[in-house]
Amino acid sequence: MPGCAVVRRGITRENSVSVSRALTNNIALKIAAVVLALVLWTFAKGEQRGDRLMSVPLVVRNLPEDVTTVERVPETIDVVLAGANKELVSLTLWGNVYAFVDMTDAHPGRSLRVSLSPANVVLPRNADVLALEVRNPKSLDLDIDRLVSKRMKIDPMTEGELAEGYFMLGWAVSIPDSVTIYGPASVVDFLQIIRTESLDVSGRRDRVEASRSIVLDEPWNLHSVPRDVRVVVEVEGTRTTTLTNVPVVFEHEPGFRSATISPLAAEVVLSGAEHRVRNLGSGDVTVIVDARGLPKGTHQLIPIVETPEGVGVEQALPVRFTVTLE
């Protein structure tokens, strides 16, 4: 309208630039202020006190040299600690808290009940933390026995099947082939065999070798020196060999005027692991033609071939033998 001024509301270009400058000016100071606020908040939070359940190592002290427990002592116990949050976090990260049991009174044949309390927990000297409670276990029942040792042969364990057509050469072996077992006399004296963790040979076509730990029965307090051994499996492929002029064993009932067989020898194709087949001769295989129970006449009989363990028959020639009984 004439004589009236029109006022437009909103942000002008100049205002937009001013706002942008306000946000970006001194950005380093603004970031520093945010970081300082976070530090102050973290510090204040760390000064607050609380409690925390922690798993701490359990150490056995003053156990006589020739004495041991029959069952394993737990490696850790659960303890409730109270103190400044930052101290609890520090102890959780660096783990410089432990508990102990005193075994001064341990003697072979004795059973001990050891109660666990905050007095068994050792804390860093300057830590603003207290042990409130031992949560689990609260006590230990320990049978005491003589500590003895015994040198024992190892039975290396394997699992899985080699690739088709491949065989294990002999048996798995361990290096070294024996270990020394330490533990309570009531357990060690009756040990008969020591095994390793299984070595998987599934699908393998060549030598397999790996480190494996000695397996010790729980819950007994047994220890092996060394703890780990090398388990080795030698692998070989299939070999085929042909034996010619293998004599035939001809079996028949007595009482016939004549009993003949043709031919008198066989040719046998054998297959198996290389070490089993390599040195086979005609004397290692038996070819049997069994005519027992048959009447007079001419018969065509399939032979029976007997081979050493682990050796298979691929083919026997002739397929049938001619037997004449008169």
Rosetta silent file (secondary structure, phi, psi, omega in degrees, C-alpha in Angstrom):
SEQUENCE: MPGCAVVRRGITRENSVSVSRALTNNIALKIAAVVLALVLWTFAKGEQRGDRLMSVPLVVRNLPEDVTTVERVPETIDVVLAGANKELVSLTLWGNVYAFVDMTDAHPGRSLRVSLSPANVVLPRNADVLALEVRNPKSLDLDIDRLVSKRMKIDPMTEGELAEGYFMLGWAVSIPDSVTIYGPASVVDFLQIIRTESLDVSGRRDRVEASRSIVLDEPWNLHSVPRDVRVVVEVEGTRTTTLTNVPVVFEHEPGFRSATISPLAAEVVLSGAEHRVRNLGSGDVTVIVDARGLPKGTHQLIPIVETPEGVGVEQALPVRFTVTLE
SCORE:     score description
SCORE:     0.000 S_00000001
   1 L     0.000  150.190 -178.781    0.000    0.000    0.000 S_00000001
   2 L   -62.736  136.388  176.885    1.197    3.546   -0.663 S_00000001
   3 L    82.606   -0.765 -179.247    3.064    5.037    2.268 S_00000001
   4 L  -111.442  138.863  177.687    3.549    1.711    4.017 S_00000001
   5 L   -90.695  138.183  179.255    6.858   -0.069    4.403 S_00000001
   6 L   -96.648  123.016 -179.764    6.981   -3.797    3.772 S_00000001
   7 L  -105.704  122.540  179.220    9.016   -5.771    6.352 S_00000001
   8 L  -101.152  127.035 -179.608   10.250   -9.237    5.294 S_00000001
   9 L   -92.168  151.461  177.797   10.994  -11.712    8.040 S_00000001
  10 L   134.097 -178.476 -177.692   13.662  -14.440    7.720 S_00000001
  11 L   -96.134  121.885  177.975   17.407  -14.929    7.522 S_00000001
  12 L   -81.424  172.177  179.041   19.168  -12.781    5.026 S_00000001
  13 H   -60.271  -39.181 -179.365   22.333  -13.805    3.224 S_00000001
  14 H   -64.835  -40.889  178.636   24.301  -11.590    5.596 S_00000001
  15 H   -63.473  -40.911 -179.494   22.746  -13.308    8.643 S_00000001
  16 H   -61.174  -40.971  178.555   23.522  -16.788    7.205 S_00000001
  17 H   -65.257  -38.744  179.835   27.175  -15.864    6.787 S_00000001
  18 H   -64.041  -42.825  178.790   27.308  -14.569   10.351 S_00000001
  19 H   -63.075  -44.450  179.806   25.901  -17.812   11.744 S_00000001
  20 H   -60.439  -42.065  179.224   28.369  -19.891    9.727 S_00000001
  21 H   -65.582  -36.926  179.674   31.268  -17.784   10.988 S_00000001
  22 H   -63.882  -34.548 -179.094   30.054  -18.154   14.565 S_00000001
  23 H   -76.300  -32.536 -173.446   30.067  -21.936   14.222 S_00000001
  24 H   -96.499  -22.020  179.038   33.481  -22.210   12.594 S_00000001
  25 L   -63.629  139.167  175.942   35.426  -19.523   14.428 S_00000001
  26 L    57.053   37.661 -177.000   37.735  -20.854   17.160 S_00000001
  27 H   -62.870  -32.757  178.049   36.823  -24.459   16.333 S_00000001
  28 H   -62.200  -41.560  178.881   40.038  -25.726   17.984 S_00000001
  29 H   -65.370  -38.259  179.876   39.007  -24.100   21.271 S_00000001
  30 H   -64.816  -43.323  178.749   35.555  -25.615   21.015 S_00000001
  31 H   -63.813  -41.703  178.971   36.973  -29.144   20.453 S_00000001
  32 H   -61.513  -37.869  179.464   39.368  -28.681   23.368 S_00000001
  33 H   -64.784  -40.738  178.467   36.466  -27.673   25.590 S_00000001
  34 H   -64.196  -44.836  179.665   34.523  -30.808   24.666 S_00000001
  35 H   -61.649  -43.178  179.340   37.552  -33.032   25.327 S_00000001
  36 H   -61.665  -40.068  178.366   38.165  -31.330   28.688 S_00000001
  37 H   -62.495  -41.052  178.408   34.544  -31.868   29.651 S_00000001
  38 H   -64.885  -40.978  179.252   34.832  -35.573   28.833 S_00000001
  39 H   -62.945  -45.652  179.358   38.046  -35.874   30.852 S_00000001
  40 H   -62.248  -38.919  178.658   36.481  -34.160   33.847 S_00000001
  41 H   -66.117  -42.706  179.083   33.418  -36.413   33.589 S_00000001
  42 H   -63.894  -41.293  179.262   35.580  -39.529   33.367 S_00000001
  43 H   -62.736  -44.798  179.450   37.679  -38.393   36.329 S_00000001
  44 H   -63.249  -39.683  178.150   34.583  -37.723   38.402 S_00000001
  45 H   -65.210  -39.762 -179.699   33.174  -41.099   37.423 S_00000001
  46 H   -66.873  -28.677  178.963   36.471  -42.777   38.317 S_00000001
  47 H   -73.927  -17.003  177.028   36.440  -41.224   41.772 S_00000001
  48 L   -68.687  154.632 -176.585   33.132  -42.908   42.524 S_00000001
  49 E  -108.163  152.154  179.389   33.326  -46.129   44.488 S_00000001
  50 E  -163.254 -168.545  176.110   31.843  -49.494   43.708 S_00000001
  51 E  -135.137  159.312 -174.661   32.519  -53.212   43.810 S_00000001
  52 E  -149.993  140.309  175.539   33.415  -55.767   41.182 S_00000001
  53 E   -88.437  124.225 -178.802   33.608  -59.579   40.909 S_00000001
  54 E  -127.430  145.927  171.962   37.030  -60.653   39.638 S_00000001
  55 E   -95.971  120.176 -174.991   38.633  -64.003   38.859 S_00000001
  56 E  -122.129  152.509  179.005   42.147  -63.990   40.325 S_00000001
  57 E   -63.174  146.035  175.492   44.988  -66.574   40.251 S_00000001
  58 E  -110.668  124.124 -175.893   45.275  -68.977   43.189 S_00000001
  59 E  -110.904  136.512  175.927   48.837  -69.707   44.355 S_00000001
  60 E   -95.133  126.501 -178.953   49.915  -72.637   46.557 S_00000001
  61 E  -114.173  149.989  169.132   52.534  -71.690   49.162 S_00000001
  62 L    59.385   34.474  175.531   54.854  -73.703   51.417 S_00000001
  63 L   -84.515  121.844  179.893   54.058  -77.119   49.956 S_00000001
  64 L   -53.736  150.644 -172.978   56.840  -79.579   50.973 S_00000001
  65 L   -62.054  -34.438 -174.808   58.951  -80.818   48.053 S_00000001
  66 L   -99.210   22.511 -174.865   57.936  -84.472   48.341 S_00000001
  67 E  -129.996  148.863  176.223   54.212  -83.793   48.821 S_00000001
  68 E  -151.429  166.432  173.258   51.340  -83.003   46.455 S_00000001
  69 E   -85.939  149.947  179.969   47.571  -82.842   46.375 S_00000001
  70 L   -72.477  -43.710  178.686   45.710  -85.807   44.869 S_00000001
  71 E  -104.182  158.134 -178.825   43.310  -83.603   42.928 S_00000001
  72 L   -64.991  139.793  171.267   44.112  -80.419   41.072 S_00000001
  73 L   -83.217  136.174  179.847   43.907  -77.158   43.002 S_00000001
  74 L   -54.341  142.195  179.424   41.773  -74.587   41.121 S_00000001
  75 L   -76.488  -26.756 -179.702   43.874  -72.183   39.094 S_00000001
  76 E  -138.803  160.162  170.632   41.611  -69.223   39.933 S_00000001
  77 E  -132.821  159.728  179.778   38.995  -68.161   42.481 S_00000001
  78 E   -97.278  127.763 -176.068   36.248  -65.491   42.304 S_00000001
  79 E  -128.396  140.336  174.357   36.706  -62.505   44.622 S_00000001
  80 E   -95.595  120.765  178.768   34.549  -59.432   45.262 S_00000001
  81 E  -111.804  146.582  179.134   36.679  -56.265   45.413 S_00000001
  82 E  -127.590  142.856  178.399   35.499  -52.790   46.485 S_00000001
  83 E   163.920 -168.979  177.730   37.135  -49.418   45.839 S_00000001
  84 E   -62.440  141.000 -176.487   37.398  -46.508   43.461 S_00000001
  85 H   -57.282  -39.773 -178.199   36.155  -47.377   40.005 S_00000001
  86 H   -66.144  -34.083  176.885   39.419  -46.337   38.364 S_00000001
  87 H   -67.585  -41.668  179.575   41.359  -48.636   40.722 S_00000001
  88 H   -64.302  -40.471  177.681   39.043  -51.556   39.947 S_00000001
  89 H   -63.138  -43.133  179.826   39.428  -50.963   36.211 S_00000001
  90 H   -60.716  -44.268 -179.698   43.218  -50.858   36.607 S_00000001
  91 H   -66.371  -35.350  178.399   43.258  -54.144   38.533 S_00000001
  92 H   -65.073  -40.256 -176.571   40.996  -55.745   35.914 S_00000001
  93 H   -74.586  -42.026 -173.027   43.307  -54.689   33.077 S_00000001
  94 H  -102.869   -9.201  168.965   46.677  -55.503   34.640 S_00000001
  95 L    56.613   38.022 -179.925   45.641  -58.370   36.892 S_00000001
  96 L   -95.153   42.680  173.429   48.075  -57.760   39.761 S_00000001
  97 L  -123.478  139.986  175.751   45.786  -59.367   42.356 S_00000001
  98 E  -149.251  167.041  176.062   46.113  -62.971   43.498 S_00000001
  99 E  -122.230  162.062 -178.561   45.051  -65.315   46.296 S_00000001
 100 E  -141.549  157.421  169.346   47.048  -67.970   48.134 S_00000001
 101 E  -126.553  138.179 -178.818   46.647  -71.075   50.277 S_00000001
 102 E   -95.694  120.198 -175.884   49.267  -72.078   52.836 S_00000001
 103 L  -109.416   28.969  179.694   50.132  -75.796   52.687 S_00000001
 104 L   -57.325  -35.998 -176.005   52.661  -75.894   55.533 S_00000001
 105 L   -88.772   11.880 -178.603   50.598  -78.557   57.343 S_00000001
 106 L   -76.830  126.952  177.780   50.315  -80.855   54.314 S_00000001
 107 L  -138.518  143.779  179.482   51.475  -84.431   55.020 S_00000001
 108 L   -53.758  135.916  179.463   50.930  -87.636   52.994 S_00000001
 109 L    88.234   -2.602 -177.134   47.730  -89.410   53.965 S_00000001
 110 L  -100.526  146.782  173.682   46.146  -86.279   55.429 S_00000001
 111 E  -110.889  130.871 -177.911   42.939  -84.562   54.263 S_00000001
 112 E  -117.431  139.078  167.672   42.742  -80.791   54.632 S_00000001
 113 E  -109.741  116.273 -177.449   39.784  -78.433   54.497 S_00000001
 114 E  -108.888  116.688  176.641   41.051  -74.959   53.621 S_00000001
 115 E   -83.848  140.032 -179.921   38.633  -72.047   54.084 S_00000001
 116 L  -110.156  130.755 -177.407   39.090  -69.100   51.725 S_00000001
 117 L  -142.564  175.416  176.472   38.424  -65.546   52.921 S_00000001
 118 H   -55.220  -24.107  179.028   39.538  -61.988   52.099 S_00000001
 119 H   -65.893  -19.312  178.936   42.629  -62.710   54.231 S_00000001
 120 H   -86.608   -2.649 -175.817   43.817  -65.039   51.436 S_00000001
 121 E   -99.017  129.528  179.562   43.692  -62.235   48.855 S_00000001
 122 E  -106.666  122.710 -178.504   46.850  -60.214   48.132 S_00000001
 123 L  -110.790  156.700  174.421   46.324  -56.678   46.766 S_00000001
 124 L   -57.157  144.191 -171.456   48.854  -54.139   45.459 S_00000001
 125 L   -57.365  -41.690 -173.820   50.361  -52.195   48.348 S_00000001
 126 L  -101.166   11.671 -177.683   49.106  -48.749   47.320 S_00000001
 127 L   -77.644  134.358  177.002   45.770  -49.754   45.806 S_00000001
 128 L   -85.768   61.553 -174.379   42.671  -48.059   47.243 S_00000001
 129 E  -140.743  145.954  176.058   40.811  -51.382   47.119 S_00000001
 130 E  -123.609  147.390  171.799   39.528  -53.894   49.664 S_00000001
 131 E   -88.495  117.976 -177.344   38.683  -57.589   49.304 S_00000001
 132 E   -90.177  -37.224 -170.802   35.108  -57.979   50.532 S_00000001
 133 E  -162.068  143.267  167.028   34.381  -61.637   49.878 S_00000001
 134 E   -94.534  117.867 -171.246   35.636  -64.851   48.308 S_00000001
 135 E   -89.902  -44.202 -175.150   32.686  -65.960   46.230 S_00000001
 136 E  -159.731  124.248   -6.668   33.711  -69.249   44.609 S_00000001
 137 L   -82.301  158.912  178.800   35.002  -71.570   45.911 S_00000001
 138 L   -87.344  -17.138  177.939   34.664  -70.647   49.569 S_00000001
 139 E  -155.552  161.803  179.104   36.706  -73.660   50.700 S_00000001
 140 E  -126.215  132.749  172.298   38.916  -76.447   49.337 S_00000001
 141 E  -103.937  113.286 -171.345   38.929  -80.120   50.361 S_00000001
 142 E  -121.924  124.151  172.158   42.405  -81.433   49.618 S_00000001
 143 E   -93.161  135.014 -174.247   43.744  -84.994   49.957 S_00000001
 144 E  -107.390  141.183 -178.329   47.511  -85.101   50.400 S_00000001
 145 E  -146.252  171.443  175.242   49.845  -87.795   49.018 S_00000001
 146 E   -70.688  142.596  174.558   53.506  -88.458   48.225 S_00000001
 147 E   -88.631  121.416  179.928   54.843  -86.823   45.082 S_00000001
 148 E  -129.656  168.680  177.429   56.329  -89.465   42.749 S_00000001
 149 E  -132.843  158.189 -177.256   57.442  -89.622   39.119 S_00000001
 150 E  -155.209  129.465  177.099   57.261  -92.279   36.422 S_00000001
 151 E   -83.863  127.908 -174.151   58.685  -92.501   32.893 S_00000001
 152 E  -134.930  142.130  174.697   55.973  -93.635   30.485 S_00000001
 153 E   -69.832  151.399 -177.734   55.706  -94.484   26.784 S_00000001
 154 E  -103.363  138.740  172.707   53.362  -92.342   24.693 S_00000001
 155 E  -106.875   97.612 -177.907   50.469  -93.619   22.592 S_00000001
 156 L   -68.708  135.676 -177.325   50.017  -90.957   19.854 S_00000001
 157 L  -105.198  140.907  175.364   46.379  -90.557   18.826 S_00000001
 158 E  -128.803  161.430  175.956   45.078  -89.820   15.309 S_00000001
 159 E  -144.574  157.913  179.561   41.644  -89.234   13.823 S_00000001
 160 L    90.308  169.845 -179.319   40.156  -89.089   10.340 S_00000001
 161 L  -114.081  136.857  174.683   40.845  -91.030    7.146 S_00000001
 162 L   -64.028  165.877  176.419   43.685  -90.434    4.721 S_00000001
 163 L   -57.887  150.812 -178.305   42.872  -89.647    1.097 S_00000001
 164 L   -57.257  132.304 -179.821   41.590  -92.619   -0.880 S_00000001
 165 L    89.935    3.522  179.426   44.420  -94.855   -1.994 S_00000001
 166 E  -119.550  149.583 -173.315   46.801  -93.694    0.743 S_00000001
 167 E  -133.414  154.136  174.610   47.918  -95.560    3.822 S_00000001
 168 E   -80.203  128.684 -179.617   49.622  -94.889    7.121 S_00000001
 169 L   -81.621  105.116 -176.914   53.146  -96.274    7.087 S_00000001
 170 L    70.681 -128.793 -178.370   53.310  -98.348   10.249 S_00000001
 171 L  -126.171  160.901  173.038   51.934  -96.425   13.235 S_00000001
 172 L   -62.850  143.507  178.733   51.919  -92.818   14.388 S_00000001
 173 E  -125.984  159.299  176.765   55.003  -92.017   16.463 S_00000001
 174 E  -119.751  149.450  177.785   55.830  -89.284   18.946 S_00000001
 175 E  -125.494  110.787   -1.420   59.067  -87.359   19.420 S_00000001
 176 L   -71.780  172.909 -177.293   60.139  -87.983   22.147 S_00000001
 177 L   -90.941   -0.841  179.121   58.532  -91.399   22.563 S_00000001
 178 E  -150.430  159.303  178.261   58.132  -91.095   26.351 S_00000001
 179 E  -136.373  163.825  175.043   57.533  -88.464   29.038 S_00000001
 180 E   -99.772  125.991  179.387   57.957  -88.200   32.804 S_00000001
 181 E  -103.483  127.680  176.417   54.704  -88.003   34.741 S_00000001
 182 E  -110.567  140.712  178.006   54.684  -86.326   38.158 S_00000001
 183 E   170.462 -171.584 -179.182   51.801  -86.652   40.589 S_00000001
 184 E   -67.922  140.083 -177.353   50.330  -88.356   43.650 S_00000001
 185 H   -57.268  -37.957 -177.016   51.561  -91.914   44.244 S_00000001
 186 H   -64.572  -16.649  178.545   47.996  -93.239   44.566 S_00000001
 187 H  -106.001  -48.475 -174.940   47.364  -92.203   40.934 S_00000001
 188 H   -61.932  -39.406 -177.385   50.755  -92.439   39.207 S_00000001
 189 L   -60.466  -22.341 -176.896   51.447  -96.003   40.413 S_00000001
 190 L  -106.580    4.040  176.825   48.376  -97.240   38.523 S_00000001
 191 L   -68.816  136.948 -179.211   48.858  -95.353   35.261 S_00000001
 192 L  -119.049  -24.530 -175.868   49.206  -97.713   32.299 S_00000001
 193 L  -150.184  144.305  177.035   49.075  -95.530   29.218 S_00000001
 194 E  -122.728  125.957 -177.531   49.690  -91.913   28.252 S_00000001
 195 E  -113.447  163.647  174.964   47.975  -90.472   25.185 S_00000001
 196 E  -105.247  167.856  166.449   48.262  -87.289   23.151 S_00000001
 197 L   -60.909  152.042 -176.254   45.623  -85.014   21.747 S_00000001
 198 L   -70.916  140.991  173.475   44.390  -86.373   18.408 S_00000001
 199 E  -102.749  120.665 -177.401   46.182  -85.445   15.198 S_00000001
 200 E   -81.360  121.584 -179.810   43.715  -85.051   12.310 S_00000001
 201 L  -112.014   14.976 -174.607   44.934  -86.787    9.118 S_00000001
 202 L   -56.005  124.893  173.975   41.723  -86.377    7.114 S_00000001
 203 L    73.853    5.244 -175.865   42.365  -86.248    3.370 S_00000001
 204 L   -77.560  148.851  179.768   46.156  -86.136    3.672 S_00000001
 205 L  -121.184   -0.410 -178.792   48.433  -87.577    0.970 S_00000001
 206 L  -144.229 -177.005 -176.272   51.812  -86.944    2.551 S_00000001
 207 L   -53.046  137.797  177.821   53.608  -86.848    5.896 S_00000001
 208 E  -118.877  129.321  179.543   51.681  -85.236    8.764 S_00000001
 209 E  -146.040  132.879  179.682   53.538  -83.707   11.711 S_00000001
 210 E  -161.303  158.896  177.211   52.313  -81.359   14.459 S_00000001
 211 E   -79.961  135.511  177.997   52.746  -80.522   18.132 S_00000001
 212 E  -137.931  143.463 -179.334   50.214  -82.131   20.452 S_00000001
 213 E   -81.248  151.669  172.036   49.732  -81.894   24.213 S_00000001
 214 E   -73.306  133.859  179.893   49.826  -84.858   26.557 S_00000001
 215 E   -93.339  120.307 -179.952   46.314  -85.670   27.785 S_00000001
 216 L  -114.715  134.193 -174.700   46.151  -86.132   31.556 S_00000001
 217 L   -64.614  133.735  170.563   43.056  -87.466   33.260 S_00000001
 218 L   -84.119  152.901    2.712   40.990  -85.056   35.306 S_00000001
 219 L   -98.108   20.319 -171.129   40.653  -84.340   38.167 S_00000001
 220 E   -70.762  147.533 -177.963   44.029  -85.748   39.214 S_00000001
 221 L   -85.253   74.445 -177.576   46.935  -83.430   39.908 S_00000001
 222 L  -110.528  147.548  178.599   49.229  -84.820   37.210 S_00000001
 223 E  -137.926  143.031 -178.064   51.953  -83.045   35.269 S_00000001
 224 E  -114.943  137.351  174.322   53.939  -84.124   32.211 S_00000001
 225 E  -128.051  113.091   -1.932   57.526  -83.179   31.324 S_00000001
 226 L   -74.150  166.780 -179.201   57.627  -82.284   28.498 S_00000001
 227 L   -82.563  -32.082 -179.217   54.031  -81.076   28.210 S_00000001
 228 E  -121.797  148.490  176.683   53.931  -81.196   24.390 S_00000001
 229 E  -132.829  166.384  174.756   55.425  -83.663   21.897 S_00000001
 230 E   -93.128  127.169  175.901   55.646  -83.927   18.102 S_00000001
 231 E  -104.776  128.473 -174.021   53.281  -86.485   16.574 S_00000001
 232 E  -124.092  132.229  175.097   54.394  -87.809   13.180 S_00000001
 233 E  -124.310  118.465  175.613   52.430  -89.884   10.675 S_00000001
 234 L   -87.283  132.805 -174.888   54.234  -91.196    7.600 S_00000001
 235 E  -119.494  139.598  177.020   51.924  -91.553    4.585 S_00000001
 236 E  -138.660  159.208 -178.004   52.384  -93.623    1.470 S_00000001
 237 E   -90.244 -174.537  179.785   50.353  -94.378   -1.631 S_00000001
 238 E   -85.109  141.288  176.234   49.026  -97.568   -3.196 S_00000001
 239 E  -126.002  143.263  178.088   51.311  -99.876   -5.110 S_00000001
 240 E  -115.765  138.627  178.044   50.313 -102.679   -7.489 S_00000001
 241 E  -139.140  150.930  179.824   52.405 -105.755   -8.193 S_00000001
 242 E  -115.601  126.225  177.390   51.894 -108.893  -10.302 S_00000001
 243 E  -106.806  126.620  179.147   53.006 -112.322   -9.102 S_00000001
 244 E  -107.981  160.187  177.171   53.359 -115.040  -11.738 S_00000001
 245 E    55.385   44.187  175.497   53.628 -118.799  -11.388 S_00000001
 246 E   -81.554  118.661 -178.308   51.955 -118.883   -8.003 S_00000001
 247 E   -59.042  145.803  179.736   51.440 -122.622   -7.177 S_00000001
 248 E  -100.210  132.841  173.735   47.836 -123.753   -6.765 S_00000001
 249 E   -90.513  116.164 -176.210   46.728 -125.734   -3.716 S_00000001
 250 E  -103.723  117.950 -178.967   44.254 -128.343   -5.019 S_00000001
 251 E  -116.399  133.670  178.712   41.874 -129.776   -2.441 S_00000001
 252 L  -155.668  168.230  178.445   39.446 -132.654   -3.091 S_00000001
 253 L   -72.426  147.580  175.330   37.856 -135.671   -1.444 S_00000001
 254 L   -74.059  165.813  174.008   39.899 -138.933   -1.358 S_00000001
 255 L   104.909   -9.434  177.079   38.784 -142.053   -3.248 S_00000001
 256 L   -79.796  144.651  178.366   38.920 -140.802   -6.807 S_00000001
 257 L   -65.148  -37.559  175.214   40.945 -142.870   -9.299 S_00000001
 258 L  -150.863  148.369  177.376   42.385 -139.588  -10.595 S_00000001
 259 E  -141.458  117.051 -176.810   41.971 -135.893   -9.803 S_00000001
 260 E  -125.264  158.007  179.052   43.559 -133.288  -12.068 S_00000001
 261 E  -138.688  145.689  179.153   43.578 -129.512  -12.282 S_00000001
 262 E  -144.455  133.321   -6.766   44.541 -127.144  -15.079 S_00000001
 263 L   -77.236  178.799 -176.386   46.518 -124.978  -15.053 S_00000001
 264 L   -93.724   -8.006 -179.001   48.816 -125.778  -12.141 S_00000001
 265 E  -138.456  163.494 -176.904   49.810 -122.161  -11.381 S_00000001
 266 E  -128.644  162.284  171.530   48.122 -118.771  -11.256 S_00000001
 267 E  -114.958  127.852 -174.600   48.917 -115.153  -11.926 S_00000001
 268 E  -125.393  130.267  174.728   47.790 -112.760   -9.179 S_00000001
 269 E  -102.304  121.734 -175.508   47.631 -108.955   -9.263 S_00000001
 270 E  -117.361  153.943  175.404   47.887 -107.451   -5.772 S_00000001
 271 E  -142.468  153.406  179.749   47.566 -103.910   -4.405 S_00000001
 272 E   169.046 -172.979  177.754   48.189 -102.248   -1.060 S_00000001
 273 E   -58.507  144.849 -174.354   50.436  -99.899    0.828 S_00000001
 274 H   -54.769  -43.127 -175.503   53.882  -99.651   -0.720 S_00000001
 275 H   -69.990  -21.121  178.710   55.712 -101.099    2.273 S_00000001
 276 H   -86.045  -32.492 -172.824   53.393 -104.132    2.315 S_00000001
 277 H   -93.521  -26.613 -169.007   53.474 -104.882   -1.405 S_00000001
 278 L   -51.754  -44.809 -172.613   57.047 -103.932   -2.296 S_00000001
 279 L  -109.867   20.421  179.636   58.764 -107.212   -1.335 S_00000001
 280 L   -68.809  142.986  174.508   55.960 -109.734   -1.847 S_00000001
 281 L  -128.050  175.405 -176.944   56.828 -113.026   -3.561 S_00000001
 282 H   -61.470  -24.499  179.034   54.845 -116.018   -4.767 S_00000001
 283 H   -75.966  -10.373 -179.892   55.414 -117.702   -1.408 S_00000001
 284 H   -90.104   -5.390 -177.209   53.502 -114.949    0.388 S_00000001
 285 L  -124.368  141.575  178.496   50.249 -115.700   -1.440 S_00000001
 286 E  -119.117  125.521  176.351   48.143 -118.862   -1.415 S_00000001
 287 E  -108.392  120.973 -174.872   45.833 -119.785   -4.299 S_00000001
 288 E  -117.377  130.883  170.400   43.336 -122.502   -3.351 S_00000001
 289 E  -113.913  114.491 -171.363   41.024 -124.471   -5.640 S_00000001
 290 E  -105.618  107.336  179.711   38.556 -126.344   -3.434 S_00000001
 291 L  -107.178   13.747 -179.464   36.845 -129.343   -5.063 S_00000001
 292 L   -64.396  136.662  178.973   35.800 -131.021   -1.820 S_00000001
 293 L    87.074   -2.115  179.994   32.259 -132.418   -1.933 S_00000001
 294 L   -89.961  148.415  179.006   32.072 -132.480   -5.720 S_00000001
 295 L   -83.188 -179.801  175.906   31.117 -135.650   -7.640 S_00000001
 296 L   -60.581  150.566  178.540   32.931 -137.255  -10.555 S_00000001
 297 E   132.481 -172.862  179.510   33.105 -135.175  -13.699 S_00000001
 298 E  -107.653  132.871 -175.217   34.645 -131.973  -15.002 S_00000001
 299 E  -131.384  147.547  173.802   34.114 -128.747  -13.070 S_00000001
 300 E  -106.056  113.744 -172.776   35.006 -125.080  -13.557 S_00000001
 301 E  -119.108  139.509  176.116   36.033 -123.624  -10.178 S_00000001
 302 L   -86.024  131.827 -176.818   36.859 -120.081   -9.072 S_00000001
 303 L   -76.604  159.742  171.186   39.997 -119.960   -6.899 S_00000001
 304 E  -107.170  129.555 -178.612   40.322 -118.525   -3.406 S_00000001
 305 E  -113.738  122.266  177.834   43.319 -116.198   -2.937 S_00000001
 306 E  -105.482  128.323 -175.758   44.743 -115.634    0.551 S_00000001
 307 L  -126.087  165.325  175.238   47.029 -112.620    1.010 S_00000001
 308 L   -64.009  159.749  179.456   48.896 -110.949    3.873 S_00000001
 309 L   -58.370  135.449  178.158   47.003 -108.435    6.014 S_00000001
 310 L    85.577    2.174  179.884   46.512 -105.102    4.277 S_00000001
 311 E  -115.530  128.401 -179.003   47.021 -106.514    0.774 S_00000001
 312 E  -106.246  159.260  179.310   44.107 -106.783   -1.643 S_00000001
 313 E   -99.135  117.873  175.914   43.538 -108.911   -4.742 S_00000001
 314 E   -84.453  -38.043 -177.095   42.936 -106.927   -7.932 S_00000001
 315 E  -163.438  144.948  173.183   42.799 -109.927  -10.246 S_00000001
 316 E  -129.816  128.645 -179.037   43.546 -113.666  -10.321 S_00000001
 317 E  -123.797  139.263   -2.504   44.116 -115.506  -13.597 S_00000001
 318 L   -69.975  162.480  179.129   42.750 -117.724  -14.811 S_00000001
 319 L   -68.132  -35.908  177.005   39.354 -116.707  -13.482 S_00000001
 320 L  -130.258  144.864  176.949   38.315 -120.419  -13.427 S_00000001
 321 E  -106.875  144.586  178.282   40.320 -123.616  -13.131 S_00000001
 322 E   -92.354  122.622 -179.349   39.320 -126.859  -14.833 S_00000001
 323 E  -118.195  130.876  178.422   39.042 -129.767  -12.401 S_00000001
 324 E  -121.272  123.685  179.857   38.500 -133.356  -13.534 S_00000001
 325 E  -117.013  124.557 -179.200   37.497 -136.027  -10.991 S_00000001
 326 L  -130.146    0.000    0.000   37.378 -139.721  -12.060 S_00000001
